[in-house]
């Protein structure tokens, strides 16, 4: 079990389901690109928070990295302006 996987938590799943099919596919493809080659996607660590962010067009996905289990845990998905508000 050497491959990286991603897990989408409930709040992120609920947001994803409300989007159009086109946006859903774009976001899922962004996650798949992260799994395929994490160096060719726009990922940055967040300052003052444990998460990283993945930029997918006008959407952002916040995620945690579990090195031990080789797992990306998607905690939130949202629009660029609202995702960083708690």
CORKAQUI-V660872 format. One record per helix or strand of 3 or more residues. SS is the DSSP state (helix for helix, strand for strand). FROM is the first residue (numbers start at 1). TO is the last residue. Records with the same first field share a line. If there is no record, write none. Layout:
SS=FROM-TO / FROM-TO
//
This chain:
strand=5-8 / 43-45 / 52-56 / 59-66 / 71-79
helix=10-18 / 21-36
//
